[in-house]
């Protein structure tokens, strides 16, 4: 049955899991970013644009 107590409980667990997952992802990004800033990684690796940025030099032909 849609909207029953079991379905509602499963939906709450799913939303909680998603929120926890997003918190873990964001916290991981913050830790890595802080580590890179403290040790000056962008200065000796050439990542002045930011380590989280992807630059693709390949250009696709116009069709």
C-alpha positions, 0 to 999 in steps of 0.5 A: 500500500502506498503511503502506509507506515512501512513505506513511510518508514522506508522513505524516511530511512532513504532520505536520512541515508542520502543526507548522511551521504551528502554530508560525508561527500562534502566533508571529504571535499573540505578535508582534501581542499584544506590539505591541498591549501595547507601544503600549497599543492597548487603551487608545485603541481600547476593546479592554479585553477583548482584541483576540483576543476577539469579542463579538457583541451580537446575540441569537438568538430562542429557537425 
